[in-house]
Amino acid sequence: MPREFPFKDLQKATNNFHEKHKLGEGGFGVVYKGLLTKENIQIAVKKFSRDDIKGQDDFLSELTIINRLRHKHLVRLLGWCHKNGMLLLVYDYMPNGSLDNHLFHELEDNVILEWSLRYKIISGVASALHYLHNEYDQTVVHRDLKASNIMLDSEFNARLGDFGLARALENEKTSYAELEGVHGTMGYIAPECLHTGKATRESDVYGFGAVVLEVVCGRRPWTKIGGFHSLVDWVWSLHREEHVLEAVDERLNNEYVAEEANRLLLLGLACSHPIASKRPKTPAIFQIISASMPPPPVPPFKPAFVWLDAASGSIDVDENSADTIPVTSGWTPQYISRESSGTGEYTVSTVSPV
């Protein structure tokens, strides 16, 4: 069980939080590598950068949620420390670092992450997400699924970490967590979140879809490729042309299982559907990855996300990739068709429910 650590033990373990022990940093603070000499255990110490009320809220939020979670694909919390305004969380040390490092940064041995490990990692993240959404006492939405928050243990098992933005839904009937502002990382944030500020299971699935495409393609979600503004747009165009396997990371030199790659690419697109209700649920995701279910159907054209302002009746079109585009009015997804005149204009009068 997680326990409270004396500050002096963590100070000693990290050589007084020396720069050379820094593993990484983010919006919440800095993470240091440490060694508990008495137990001979390597640890990762997350030191929060703010000691004001906001920093304390972030600290308590992460501690409250991760303290109760137990799953083999989550980074394990060992304990905490609150001393003289300093806020620290202590986690298992992950010797293989983050997935982001293995995909995009030069490692000492310059070895490309092989296909079998990529598939294993995606499966592990799916298992963790399924646990958070369905198997824990409360539904937990992570809100910040991305490659840099997926850690790898000594055997390259995925461990989902960084629960600083996570929220537990109040009860089974609650479908979202009400939040102040939009949080997360662009490229992984579901389009509806930019309008509602509400975190849902479906918005987590969107982030998972971005990670799946990132791992299979070896490109970041916001990468511009040719005339396409994002990775998902590029992969969707290849799917439409029935050449989706051309999206697989070329650094693999064709050393991958085509059937598995096709399955994951289609799953990544399905999870990236602009309409939240069209995305697969985590039980189905897990079955698709384990090949006990076929890949999900994906339309040849990526539907464009459109937000219908209920108050003004105006339409905010973010993308235009099909003759029929989805409209979200409140939480109800709908489709709105282009005028038959071919002018390219859209009209609310042609809205029909999905």
Buried (B, 14 or more C-beta within 10 A) or exposed (E): EBEEBEBEBBBBBBBEBEEEBBBBEBEBBBBBBBBBEEEEBBBBBBBBEBBEEEBBEBBEBBBEBBBBBEBEBBBBBBBBBBBEEBBBBBBBBBEBBBBBBBBBEEEEEEEBBEBEBBBBBBBBBBBBBBBBBEEBEBBBBBBBBBBBBBBBBEEBBBBBBBBBBBBBBEEEEEBBBEBEEBBBBEBBBBBBBBBBBBBBBBBBBBBBBBBBBBBBBBBBBBBEBEEBEBBBBBBBBBBBEEEBBEBBBEEBEEEBEEEBBBBBBBBBBBBBBBBBEBBBEBEBBBBBBEEEBEBBEBBEBBBBBBBBEEEEEEBEEEBEBBEBBBBBBEEEBBBBBBEEEEEEEBEEEEBEEE
